[in-house]
Amino acid sequence: MKSNLLKFGLIGLAAVLLQVLIFSHLSYGAVEPDFVLIILIWVIATQERTTAILFAAFTGFLTDFFLDFWGLHLLSKTLTTMFVYNFIPRIEETKLFLSQVFLLLLVISLVHNLLFLIAAFFTQIYQAEAVFFEVLFGSSLLTAVIGTIIHLLRDN
């Protein structure tokens, strides 16, 4: 169990570092892909619920630490994991079509970004109302596209 948590802790740290160092530079205005969310969806699809929630909390905390949004990513990633865990098919049980992968990533990303923006609106840490639709739809779409490309590359 400890080696499994250590493995996913290192995967989470690598995902957050990739998000901060590479994927944050792929932004266009407020639209930015969320690589950590893509990795989180993979963890949800392959691991049990407790491991996925711990992974979401850890990566959310690290993302908040590096991007200075204290608590927003931690809350939104953990709640997203709790809400969508039962709706994501297990990878070993089903083989999804490309359009199904894209729609699944898009819906989960929309849920995550909506939770993030609601938390940002109430805490007033982030000017959520000014870029609400950009972040909600633009970032969700970009995350779904990049996740689908990663899924294509992973299958080949």
N, CA, C and O of each residue as an XYZ file, in Angstrom:
624
protein
N       0.822     -1.193      0.000
C       0.000      0.000      0.000
C       0.869      1.260      0.000
O       0.593      2.217     -0.724
N       1.932      1.246      0.832
C       2.788      2.429      0.899
C       3.534      2.656     -0.411
O       3.702      3.798     -0.839
N       3.981      1.578     -1.048
C       4.686      1.743     -2.318
C       3.737      2.247     -3.402
O       4.147      2.997     -4.287
N       2.467      1.837     -3.336
C       1.463      2.306     -4.281
C       1.214      3.806     -4.093
O       1.124      4.552     -5.068
N       1.103      4.242     -2.834
C       0.907      5.668     -2.564
C       2.132      6.479     -2.965
O       2.000      7.590     -3.479
N       3.326      5.930     -2.731
C       4.547      6.620     -3.141
C       4.615      6.753     -4.657
O       5.000      7.798     -5.181
N       4.233      5.675     -5.362
C       4.237      5.709     -6.827
C       3.286      6.786     -7.342
O       3.651      7.571     -8.217
N       2.076      6.826     -6.804
C       1.115      7.825     -7.264
C       1.476      9.225     -6.777
O       1.128     10.213     -7.422
N       2.164      9.316     -5.655
C       2.661     10.618     -5.215
C       3.690     11.182     -6.181
O       3.676     12.374     -6.490
N       4.581     10.322     -6.657
C       5.580     10.761     -7.638
C       4.937     11.083     -8.985
O       5.343     12.033     -9.654
N       3.928     10.293     -9.389
C       3.195     10.594    -10.625
C       2.491     11.938    -10.495
O       2.494     12.740    -11.429
N       1.889     12.182     -9.337
C       1.214     13.461     -9.103
C       2.175     14.631     -9.127
O       1.873     15.674     -9.707
N       3.333     14.467     -8.500
C       4.338     15.529     -8.510
C       4.818     15.803     -9.927
O       4.971     16.960    -10.318
N       5.057     14.748    -10.700
C       5.483     14.929    -12.093
C       4.399     15.619    -12.915
O       4.702     16.476    -13.745
N       3.133     15.250    -12.691
C       2.028     15.872    -13.431
C       1.913     17.357    -13.103
O       1.696     18.178    -13.995
N       2.056     17.698    -11.839
C       1.971     19.112    -11.446
C       3.146     19.896    -12.017
O       2.971     21.021    -12.486
N       4.330     19.316    -11.980
C       5.490     20.011    -12.556
C       5.329     20.202    -14.059
O       5.677     21.259    -14.584
N       4.804     19.191    -14.763
C       4.530     19.355    -16.194
C       3.484     20.440    -16.427
O       3.596     21.218    -17.375
N       2.467     20.495    -15.568
C       1.434     21.527    -15.690
C       2.040     22.918    -15.524
O       1.756     23.828    -16.303
N       2.873     23.068    -14.510
C       3.443     24.383    -14.208
C       4.501     24.784    -15.229
O       4.550     25.942    -15.646
N       5.344     23.841    -15.634
C       6.473     24.185    -16.495
C       6.146     24.187    -17.986
O       6.737     24.963    -18.738
N       5.224     23.341    -18.430
C       4.954     23.220    -19.866
C       3.546     23.661    -20.230
O       3.372     24.550    -21.063
N       2.543     23.051    -19.615
C       1.166     23.279    -20.048
C       0.647     24.667    -19.690
O      -0.297     25.144    -20.321
N       1.229     25.319    -18.708
C       0.799     26.691    -18.403
C       1.225     27.661    -19.504
O       0.665     28.751    -19.619
N       2.206     27.275    -20.309
C       2.639     28.121    -21.426
C       1.813     27.890    -22.688
O       1.989     28.598    -23.679
N       0.917     26.910    -22.662
C       0.014     26.668    -23.788
C      -1.289     27.438    -23.627
O      -2.291     27.117    -24.266
N      -1.271     28.443    -22.781
C      -2.504     29.183    -22.506
C      -2.745     30.254    -23.563
O      -1.824     30.757    -24.206
N      -4.010     30.573    -23.709
C      -4.436     31.655    -24.596
C      -5.417     32.498    -23.795
O      -6.597     32.163    -23.696
N      -4.928     33.586    -23.229
C      -5.756     34.372    -22.318
C      -5.976     33.585    -21.037
O      -5.019     33.178    -20.378
N      -7.234     33.371    -20.687
C      -7.565     32.591    -19.498
C      -7.754     31.115    -19.816
O      -7.987     30.313    -18.912
N      -7.658     30.746    -21.091
C      -7.854     29.356    -21.509
C      -6.532     28.610    -21.346
O      -5.523     28.964    -21.955
N      -6.561     27.568    -20.508
C      -5.350     26.803    -20.227
C      -5.725     25.334    -20.031
O      -6.679     25.037    -19.312
N      -4.994     24.412    -20.657
C      -5.309     22.993    -20.448
C      -4.910     22.550    -19.043
O      -3.967     23.087    -18.463
N      -5.617     21.586    -18.508
C      -5.342     21.082    -17.165
C      -4.811     19.654    -17.273
O      -5.578     18.691    -17.259
N      -3.497     19.533    -17.379
C      -2.859     18.224    -17.508
C      -3.049     17.388    -16.249
O      -3.184     16.167    -16.326
N      -3.060     18.036    -15.102
C      -3.250     17.321    -13.839
C      -4.624     16.645    -13.818
O      -4.759     15.529    -13.317
N      -5.634     17.312    -14.354
C      -6.972     16.722    -14.415
C      -6.990     15.497    -15.327
O      -7.678     14.520    -15.032
N      -6.248     15.537    -16.421
C      -6.177     14.382    -17.324
C      -5.563     13.183    -16.603
O      -6.070     12.067    -16.715
N      -4.488     13.404    -15.872
C      -3.856     12.330    -15.107
C      -4.792     11.860    -13.993
O      -4.861     10.666    -13.702
N      -5.509     12.791    -13.375
C      -6.467     12.433    -12.327
C      -7.570     11.525    -12.876
O      -7.976     10.573    -12.209
N      -8.051     11.810    -14.069
C      -9.083     10.962    -14.686
C      -8.529      9.558    -14.938
O      -9.243      8.571    -14.763
N      -7.272      9.466    -15.344
C      -6.642      8.153    -15.522
C      -6.569      7.409    -14.185
O      -6.841      6.210    -14.129
N      -6.204      8.116    -13.111
C      -6.137      7.485    -11.791
C      -7.526      7.029    -11.348
O      -7.671      5.942    -10.790
N      -8.545      7.848    -11.592
C      -9.914      7.466    -11.239
C     -10.323      6.198    -11.989
O     -10.991      5.330    -11.428
N      -9.925      6.096    -13.250
C     -10.322      4.947    -14.070
C      -9.559      3.674    -13.740
O      -9.992      2.584    -14.115
N      -8.431      3.788    -13.046
C      -7.622      2.596    -12.797
C      -7.507      2.203    -11.328
O      -7.117      1.074    -11.027
N      -7.833      3.100    -10.413
C      -7.595      2.833     -8.998
C      -8.890      2.842     -8.200
O      -9.945      3.233     -8.699
N      -8.787      2.407     -6.960
C      -9.957      2.435     -6.085
C     -10.229      3.869     -5.625
O      -9.392      4.758     -5.784
N     -11.396      4.069     -5.061
C     -11.891      5.404     -4.727
C     -10.970      6.152     -3.747
O     -10.688      7.333     -3.950
N     -10.508      5.484     -2.703
C      -9.670      6.148     -1.701
C      -8.365      6.643     -2.307
O      -7.937      7.765     -2.032
N      -7.738      5.823     -3.118
C      -6.496      6.224     -3.778
C      -6.730      7.411     -4.695
O      -5.913      8.331     -4.744
N      -7.842      7.397     -5.424
C      -8.152      8.499     -6.340
C      -8.406      9.797     -5.582
O      -7.965     10.861     -6.019
N      -9.106      9.728     -4.457
C      -9.377     10.939     -3.670
C      -8.088     11.480     -3.057
O      -7.865     12.690     -3.053
N      -7.238     10.593     -2.539
C      -5.951     11.044     -1.992
C      -5.076     11.660     -3.079
O      -4.405     12.665     -2.847
N      -5.086     11.053     -4.265
C      -4.325     11.599     -5.386
C      -4.857     12.977     -5.771
O      -4.077     13.892     -6.033
N      -6.177     13.127     -5.808
C      -6.783     14.418     -6.147
C      -6.420     15.480     -5.117
O      -6.104     16.614     -5.478
N      -6.464     15.122     -3.844
C      -6.123     16.084     -2.795
C      -4.646     16.475     -2.869
O      -4.303     17.649     -2.728
N      -3.782     15.495     -3.090
C      -2.350     15.771     -3.162
C      -2.005     16.653     -4.361
O      -1.290     17.646     -4.224
N      -2.517     16.286     -5.537
C      -2.214     17.092     -6.725
C      -2.885     18.458     -6.657
O      -2.329     19.446     -7.137
N      -4.073     18.523     -6.067
C      -4.728     19.819     -5.888
C      -3.930     20.729     -4.972
O      -3.781     21.920     -5.247
N      -3.411     20.166     -3.875
C      -2.588     20.956     -2.958
C      -1.311     21.436     -3.638
O      -0.932     22.599     -3.505
N      -0.648     20.539     -4.365
C       0.583     20.938     -5.060
C       0.315     21.999     -6.127
O       1.097     22.937     -6.279
N      -0.784     21.853     -6.863
C      -1.133     22.846     -7.880
C      -1.405     24.193     -7.232
O      -0.968     25.227     -7.738
N      -2.124     24.189     -6.117
C      -2.367     25.439     -5.391
C      -1.062     26.054     -4.897
O      -0.891     27.272     -4.928
N      -0.152     25.211     -4.445
C       1.133     25.694     -3.943
C       1.932     26.400     -5.039
O       2.497     27.470     -4.810
N       1.978     25.802     -6.225
C       2.767     26.372     -7.311
C       2.075     27.516     -8.032
O       2.745     28.425     -8.522
N       0.740     27.492     -8.110
C       0.020     28.511     -8.877
C      -0.636     29.577     -8.007
O      -1.262     30.495     -8.537
N      -0.510     29.478     -6.696
C      -0.978     30.506     -5.765
C      -2.495     30.710     -5.794
O      -2.972     31.841     -5.705
N      -3.240     29.629     -5.916
C      -4.699     29.657     -5.777
C      -5.066     28.841     -4.545
O      -5.658     27.770     -4.682
N      -4.743     29.298     -3.380
C      -4.826     28.485     -2.179
C      -6.205     27.900     -1.947
O      -7.159     28.620     -1.653
N      -6.300     26.592     -2.083
C      -7.500     25.841     -1.782
C      -8.431     25.600     -2.948
O      -9.276     24.708     -2.872
N      -8.309     26.361     -4.029
C      -9.260     26.216     -5.131
C      -9.083     24.897     -5.873
O     -10.060     24.188     -6.113
N      -7.861     24.563     -6.234
C      -7.619     23.300     -6.939
C      -7.831     22.109     -6.004
O      -8.355     21.076     -6.421
N      -7.429     22.251     -4.761
C      -7.636     21.181     -3.788
C      -9.118     20.852     -3.665
O      -9.499     19.682     -3.698
N      -9.946     21.864     -3.526
C     -11.386     21.660     -3.393
C     -12.003     21.128     -4.686
O     -12.766     20.162     -4.661
N     -11.673     21.757     -5.810
C     -12.330     21.369     -7.064
C     -11.904     19.981     -7.538
O     -12.742     19.230     -8.036
N     -10.648     19.624     -7.401
C     -10.205     18.301     -7.846
C     -10.749     17.197     -6.936
O     -11.132     16.131     -7.419
N     -10.785     17.442     -5.638
C     -11.317     16.443     -4.717
C     -12.817     16.251     -4.913
O     -13.296     15.118     -4.955
N     -13.562     17.346     -5.034
C     -15.007     17.231     -5.264
C     -15.313     16.595     -6.618
O     -16.248     15.804     -6.738
N     -14.532     16.938     -7.629
C     -14.726     16.320     -8.943
C     -14.527     14.812     -8.857
O     -15.301     14.048     -9.433
N     -13.499     14.386     -8.143
C     -13.252     12.955     -7.971
C     -14.420     12.282     -7.266
O     -14.850     11.199     -7.663
N     -14.931     12.919     -6.224
C     -16.063     12.336     -5.496
C     -17.318     12.259     -6.360
O     -18.066     11.285     -6.280
N     -17.555     13.276     -7.185
C     -18.771     13.319     -8.000
C     -18.728     12.364     -9.187
O     -19.733     11.725     -9.497
N     -17.592     12.256     -9.850
C     -17.555     11.517    -11.118
C     -16.976     10.113    -11.004
O     -16.932      9.396    -12.004
N     -16.535      9.702     -9.834
C     -15.869      8.402     -9.701
C     -16.740      7.255    -10.216
O     -16.246      6.386    -10.935
N     -17.995      7.238     -9.867
C     -18.862      6.122    -10.265
C     -19.292      6.179    -11.723
O     -19.823      5.197    -12.242
N     -19.078      7.302    -12.394
C     -19.501      7.441    -13.784
C     -18.401      7.119    -14.789
O     -18.675      6.961    -15.978
N     -17.179      7.024    -14.327
C     -16.065      6.735    -15.228
C     -15.906      5.228    -15.341
O     -15.738      4.547    -14.329
N     -15.959      4.693    -16.568
C     -15.810      3.237    -16.724
C     -14.380      2.809    -16.417
O     -13.426      3.538    -16.688
N     -14.251      1.634    -15.858
C     -12.933      1.085    -15.568
C     -12.231      0.778    -16.888
O     -12.850      0.261    -17.818
N     -10.958      1.090    -16.968
C     -10.199      0.904    -18.205
C     -10.121     -0.572    -18.586
O     -10.218     -0.918    -19.763
N      -9.947     -1.435    -17.596
C      -9.806     -2.853    -17.922
C     -11.134     -3.501    -18.310
O     -11.137     -4.600    -18.865
N     -12.257     -2.847    -18.030
C     -13.570     -3.423    -18.337
C     -14.091     -3.027    -19.716
O     -14.758     -3.830    -20.368
N     -13.805     -1.816    -20.172
C     -14.394     -1.335    -21.420
C     -13.344     -0.680    -22.303
O     -12.336     -0.152    -21.833
N     -13.616     -0.734    -23.588
C     -12.803     -0.037    -24.586
C     -13.693      1.036    -25.194
O     -14.664      0.721    -25.881
N     -13.372      2.293    -24.949
C     -14.199      3.402    -25.408
C     -13.785      3.857    -26.801
O     -12.610      3.804    -27.164
N     -14.768      4.302    -27.569
C     -14.491      4.932    -28.853
C     -13.883      6.305    -28.605
O     -13.992      6.855    -27.509
N     -13.245      6.847    -29.627
C     -12.589      8.142    -29.490
C     -13.582      9.250    -29.131
O     -13.279     10.109    -28.302
N     -14.752      9.234    -29.743
C     -15.757     10.256    -29.427
C     -16.246     10.125    -27.990
O     -16.541     11.133    -27.348
N     -16.338      8.901    -27.476
C     -16.739      8.705    -26.088
C     -15.677      9.221    -25.128
O     -15.998      9.810    -24.096
N     -14.419      9.000    -25.467
C     -13.320      9.516    -24.642
C     -13.369     11.039    -24.609
O     -13.241     11.646    -23.546
N     -13.553     11.656    -25.779
C     -13.611     13.115    -25.853
C     -14.779     13.661    -25.031
O     -14.606     14.608    -24.264
N     -15.958     13.075    -25.185
C     -17.124     13.560    -24.441
C     -16.969     13.347    -22.941
O     -17.368     14.203    -22.151
N     -16.398     12.224    -22.543
C     -16.162     11.962    -21.126
C     -15.200     12.989    -20.544
O     -15.446     13.537    -19.469
N     -14.107     13.249    -21.251
C     -13.147     14.255    -20.793
C     -13.770     15.647    -20.756
O     -13.516     16.416    -19.829
N     -14.578     15.972    -21.752
C     -15.215     17.285    -21.805
C     -16.183     17.482    -20.644
O     -16.174     18.535    -20.006
N     -17.008     16.494    -20.365
C     -17.984     16.620    -19.277
C     -17.282     16.709    -17.925
O     -17.650     17.537    -17.091
N     -16.282     15.873    -17.702
C     -15.559     15.919    -16.428
C     -14.822     17.244    -16.281
O     -14.786     17.816    -15.192
N     -14.244     17.728    -17.349
C     -13.554     19.012    -17.306
C     -14.530     20.162    -17.051
O     -14.208     21.101    -16.323
N     -15.713     20.089    -17.645
C     -16.737     21.107    -17.375
C     -17.150     21.095    -15.905
O     -17.294     22.153    -15.292
N     -17.340     19.906    -15.338
C     -17.690     19.796    -13.919
C     -16.575     20.377    -13.059
O     -16.832     21.156    -12.141
N     -15.342     19.996    -13.358
C     -14.197     20.491    -12.584
C     -14.080     22.010    -12.666
O     -13.931     22.677    -11.642
N     -14.147     22.556    -13.875
C     -13.998     24.003    -14.029
C     -15.165     24.766    -13.419
O     -14.977     25.868    -12.905
N     -16.360     24.201    -13.466
C     -17.503     24.846    -12.823
C     -17.319     24.887    -11.308
O     -17.582     25.913    -10.680
N     -16.870     23.783    -10.718
C     -16.590     23.774     -9.278
C     -15.481     24.759     -8.926
O     -15.564     25.460     -7.918
N     -14.443     24.810     -9.758
C     -13.339     25.743     -9.538
C     -13.830     27.189     -9.580
O     -13.473     27.994     -8.720
N     -14.645     27.517    -10.580
C     -15.125     28.891    -10.727
C     -16.115     29.280     -9.637
O     -16.126     30.431     -9.199
N     -16.942     28.349     -9.193
C     -17.858     28.646     -8.083
C     -17.065     28.924     -6.813
O     -17.363     29.875     -6.090
N     -16.053     28.097     -6.536
C     -15.210     28.333     -5.360
C     -14.453     29.650     -5.491
O     -14.308     30.377     -4.509
N     -13.972     29.962     -6.682
C     -13.247     31.219     -6.900
C     -14.171     32.419     -6.750
O     -13.760     33.462     -6.243
N     -15.405     32.276     -7.185
C     -16.368     33.372     -7.074
C     -16.668     33.679     -5.611
O     -16.719     34.845     -5.221
N     -16.865     32.650     -4.805
C     -17.211     32.882     -3.407
C     -16.025     33.328     -2.567
O     -16.207     34.083     -1.612
N     -14.830     32.890     -2.890
C     -13.661     33.310     -2.120
C     -13.062     34.610     -2.629
O     -12.270     35.241     -1.929
N     -13.425     35.012     -3.818
C     -12.941     36.227     -4.470
C     -11.420     36.267     -4.569
O     -10.810     37.334     -4.509
N     -10.820     35.091     -4.721
C      -9.381     35.011     -4.932
C      -9.049     35.325     -6.384
O      -7.986     35.869     -6.684
N      -9.936     34.990     -7.252
C      -9.704     35.001     -8.690
C     -10.853     35.772     -9.311
O     -11.989     35.649     -8.853
N     -10.592     36.555    -10.327
C     -11.656     37.317    -10.987
C     -12.475     36.392    -11.879
O     -12.395     36.465    -13.105
N     -13.258     35.527    -11.256
C     -13.969     34.470    -11.977
C     -15.053     35.012    -12.886
O     -15.292     34.460    -13.961
N     -15.710     36.080    -12.474
C     -16.817     36.577    -13.298
C     -16.329     37.194    -14.603
O     -17.069     37.205    -15.587
N     -15.114     37.702    -14.635
C     -14.593     38.337    -15.850
C     -14.243     37.313    -16.933
O     -14.371     37.600    -18.123
N     -13.812     36.147    -16.531
C     -13.371     35.132    -17.493
C     -14.162     33.836    -17.347
O     -13.665     32.764    -17.690
N     -15.376     33.927    -16.847
C     -16.165     32.736    -16.527
C     -16.315     31.804    -17.726
O     -16.003     30.617    -17.631
N     -16.790     32.334    -18.854
C     -17.054     31.482    -20.010
C     -15.770     31.028    -20.693
O     -15.719     29.933    -21.253
N     -14.731     31.863    -20.650
C     -13.443     31.451    -21.216
C     -12.895     30.236    -20.485
O     -12.484     29.254    -21.103
N     -12.895     30.318    -19.160
C     -12.346     29.219    -18.372
C     -13.255     27.998    -18.454
O     -12.781     26.876    -18.635
N     -14.566     28.220    -18.319
C     -15.485     27.086    -18.294
C     -15.474     26.321    -19.609
O     -15.283     25.104    -19.612
N     -15.673     27.009    -20.718
C     -15.782     26.311    -22.000
C     -14.439     26.162    -22.711
O     -14.144     25.097    -23.252
N     -13.623     27.213    -22.716
C     -12.344     27.160    -23.419
C     -11.370     26.183    -22.791
O     -10.800     25.340    -23.483
N     -11.176     26.291    -21.485
C     -10.246     25.386    -20.809
C     -10.748     23.953    -20.832
O      -9.959     23.016    -20.961
N     -12.059     23.780    -20.707
C     -12.621     22.426    -20.755
C     -12.406     21.798    -22.123
O     -12.038     20.628    -22.223
N     -12.634     22.568    -23.166
C     -12.455     22.057    -24.525
C     -10.988     21.740    -24.801
O     -10.679     20.696    -25.376
N     -10.086     22.624    -24.398
C      -8.660     22.393    -24.617
C      -8.167     21.185    -23.822
O      -7.365     20.399    -24.326
N      -8.637     21.033    -22.593
C      -8.271     19.867    -21.791
C      -8.777     18.585    -22.435
O      -8.061     17.584    -22.469
N     -10.011     18.606    -22.950
C     -10.576     17.418    -23.602
C      -9.814     17.071    -24.876
O      -9.587     15.894    -25.156
N      -9.420     18.070    -25.646
C      -8.668     17.816    -26.880
C      -7.299     17.217    -26.558
O      -6.899     16.229    -27.175
N      -6.582     17.797    -25.608
C      -5.258     17.284    -25.250
C      -5.372     15.889    -24.634
O      -4.545     15.022    -24.915
N      -6.383     15.666    -23.800
C      -6.599     14.336    -23.232
C      -6.913     13.296    -24.290
O      -6.468     12.153    -24.188
N      -7.673     13.679    -25.306
C      -7.992     12.760    -26.398
C      -6.748     12.443    -27.216
O      -6.553     11.301    -27.632
N      -5.910     13.439    -27.447
C      -4.649     13.201    -28.162
C      -3.753     12.258    -27.364
O      -3.144     11.353    -27.934
N      -3.669     12.461    -26.060
C      -2.880     11.563    -25.211
C      -3.459     10.149    -25.261
O      -2.708      9.173    -25.300
N      -4.787     10.034    -25.260
C      -5.429      8.717    -25.362
C      -5.079      8.042    -26.692
O      -4.815      6.840    -26.730
N      -5.078      8.812    -27.774
C      -4.700      8.262    -29.083
C      -3.251      7.780    -29.082
O      -2.955      6.689    -29.570
N      -2.354      8.590    -28.536
C      -0.944      8.222    -28.503
C      -0.699      7.027    -27.590
O       0.164      6.194    -27.871
N      -1.445      6.940    -26.512
C      -1.292      5.833    -25.570
C      -1.747      4.516    -26.183
O      -1.146      3.471    -25.931
N      -2.810      4.559    -26.991
C      -3.326      3.336    -27.614
C      -2.413      2.816    -28.714
O      -2.388      1.613    -28.971
N      -1.664      3.694    -29.366
C      -0.806      3.268    -30.478
C       0.551      2.953    -29.981
O       1.423      2.575    -30.764
